[in-house]
Every structure is written in structure tokens, then in C-alpha cells.
Amino acid sequence: KGSAQRLAPELLSDVVQPEGGVEDLTHSVSKISLRRVLKNNPLLNKCSNADLDKITGHVSFKQYPAGHALIRQDDIDQTLFIVTEGEVDVYVDGELRSTEKSPEVCGEMSVVEGGPRQASVVCGTECKAVAINKKALRFLIKKHPYVWKDIIRMAQERKTYNSEFKKQSAGEEGDDPHGDEAGDGAVGGDS
């Protein structure tokens, strides 16, 4: 995929967003089309059409160029993103953690915990994504409690992944991955 060659947004703080910019698709698609986009995500596929129609006024649907940061680490924001097309790269402290393909939910940790963003999410390819604001999320959670349970589950899974990643990274820094303290490639005794 070439993800490793992509630069972390924290390292590009002085760089302007990619040319071409963001295209707002919210008003160029019908309410029915936007509902279909929302319904195609596992998080919202059990919601009624009527409920999804009610939140369409509180979401935005945009096309983003490769390199655009949907989420920046340490920002305070509780918008939930559903990437409907494309790939996003997830960075923590400038280090690439993963590349995720659509459909992908991003931003669930700050929605659950209410604190600053714990990662940056950057479009690795051109992406389309729906941004769901706090008002729309509250409505959905009130009408469909399982949506909140799923968001909490996703946040817990992400937290576990991050914890395991940190443990693995810490182990790699201090340990020889081959168990070879001498560094000569030998597995045991004298050669």
C-alpha cells in the first residue's frame, strides 16, 4: 500500500492541506442516498430509516483528498467519522499505527472518554466520510442504545490494541528480536 512512506500529520504542521481541498457532498446527494451511506455501516445498519433521516441534517458527507487529516491528535472534538470509501492512516505521536479500509469508524475514543483525540487519522487515499456531530449521536444513542454499546466496544478494542502496540514497541526497543544477546545470529552454545 505504501503507507509506511506517508508522513505523519504532526510532522507536517506547517504544510497546507493538499490541493483540491475538501468537497462537501452533503447537499449534492439526496436524503435517501445519505441514509443509504449511513445504513451501509455496521454501526448504524440496525437504525430505522426514519431515525437516519432525522439525523441527516446534523451530519456532513465530504470527499477528502489523500493527505487530509480528518482527526488531529490532541484536538478536543467529539465528532464521529464513518469512512465510507478509501483508506485512512492512523498515527499516534507521529508513528504510523495502522492503515484502515472503509467502512471504518474513527473518533470513537474521544466520543466515549470526552478527552482530547488520542490519534491522528489521515486520508491515505482519496476518501469519502460522514461526520456525525454530538447532537446526532445523542439522538441515535437515545433511540438505539446498542449504538452506544457498539461505540464503547470499539473504543475498548482500540484501547486494547494501543496497549498491546505499546507493549510490543517497548519490547522491541530493549530486546534483541532474535533472543541473541551477543548479536552474532547464534541460537545457542559456541559456534
SVG drawing of the C-alpha trace seen along z (x, -y; Angstrom):
<svg xmlns="http://www.w3.org/2000/svg" viewBox="-39 -26 71 51">
<polyline fill="none" stroke="black" stroke-width="0.4" points="0.0,0.0 2.9,-2.3 1.5,-3.5 5.0,-3.5 6.0,-6.2 3.2,-8.5 4.2,-11.3 2.6,-11.8 0.5,-15.0 2.3,-16.1 5.4,-16.3 3.6,-18.4 2.1,-21.1 3.2,-23.9 2.1,-22.3 -1.2,-23.4 -3.8,-20.8 -3.5,-19.1 -4.6,-21.0 -8.1,-20.2 -9.4,-20.6 -12.5,-19.1 -15.6,-18.7 -18.8,-18.9 -21.2,-16.2 -23.9,-16.7 -26.2,-18.8 -25.4,-17.2 -26.8,-13.8 -30.4,-13.1 -31.6,-12.4 -32.3,-8.8 -28.7,-8.4 -27.2,-9.8 -29.4,-7.4 -28.1,-4.5 -24.5,-5.7 -25.2,-5.7 -27.1,-2.4 -24.2,-0.6 -22.0,-1.0 -22.3,1.8 -22.6,-0.7 -25.9,-2.2 -27.3,0.6 -30.0,1.5 -31.3,-2.0 -34.6,-2.8 -34.8,-4.7 -36.9,-7.3 -34.3,-7.8 -31.4,-8.1 -33.5,-10.6 -33.8,-12.7 -30.0,-13.0 -29.2,-13.8 -29.4,-17.5 -26.7,-17.0 -24.2,-15.1 -21.8,-16.2 -20.7,-13.9 -17.5,-15.0 -14.9,-13.8 -11.3,-14.4 -8.0,-14.3 -5.2,-12.0 -3.2,-13.6 -6.1,-15.4 -6.3,-15.0 -9.8,-14.0 -8.7,-13.9 -5.6,-15.5 -4.1,-14.1 -4.7,-16.2 -7.6,-18.2 -10.7,-18.5 -13.6,-17.3 -16.3,-14.6 -17.3,-14.2 -17.5,-10.6 -16.4,-9.9 -17.5,-7.0 -15.2,-6.5 -17.3,-5.2 -14.7,-5.0 -10.9,-4.9 -8.2,-4.2 -7.1,-6.1 -3.8,-6.0 -3.8,-6.2 -0.8,-7.9 0.0,-8.1 2.8,-10.6 3.7,-10.8 4.1,-7.0 2.0,-5.1 0.0,-2.5 -2.3,-1.1 -4.0,-1.6 -7.7,-1.0 -10.1,-0.5 -13.7,-1.6 -16.1,-1.1 -14.2,-2.4 -15.4,-4.3 -12.9,-6.9 -13.1,-9.1 -14.9,-6.8 -12.4,-7.1 -12.9,-10.8 -16.6,-10.3 -16.6,-7.8 -13.9,-9.4 -14.6,-13.1 -10.9,-14.0 -8.5,-15.0 -8.0,-12.9 -5.6,-10.1 -4.5,-9.7 -4.4,-11.5 -6.4,-10.0 -5.2,-11.0 -6.6,-10.0 -4.1,-7.7 -6.1,-7.8 -9.0,-10.0 -11.8,-9.3 -15.4,-9.9 -16.6,-10.2 -19.6,-11.1 -19.0,-13.3 -21.7,-12.8 -21.9,-15.6 -22.7,-15.3 -26.4,-16.2 -27.0,-13.5 -25.1,-11.0 -27.1,-11.8 -30.3,-11.3 -29.2,-7.9 -28.0,-6.7 -31.3,-7.7 -33.3,-5.9 -30.9,-3.0 -28.9,-2.2 -27.0,0.6 -25.2,-2.2 -23.6,-3.5 -22.7,0.1 -21.1,0.6 -19.2,-2.7 -17.9,-1.7 -16.9,1.8 -15.0,0.2 -13.2,-2.2 -12.3,0.6 -10.9,2.7 -8.9,-0.3 -7.6,-0.9 -6.6,2.8 -4.9,2.6 -3.0,-0.6 -1.9,1.0 -0.6,4.1 1.1,2.0 2.9,0.0 4.0,3.3 5.3,4.7 7.1,1.5 8.7,1.3 9.8,4.9 11.4,4.3 13.4,1.4 15.0,3.2 15.2,6.8 17.0,8.4 14.2,9.8 16.2,13.0 16.9,13.6 20.6,13.2 22.3,11.1 25.7,11.5 24.3,10.2 26.1,12.9 23.0,14.8 23.7,17.9 20.8,19.6 22.8,21.4 26.3,22.5 29.5,22.0 29.8,21.9"/>
</svg>
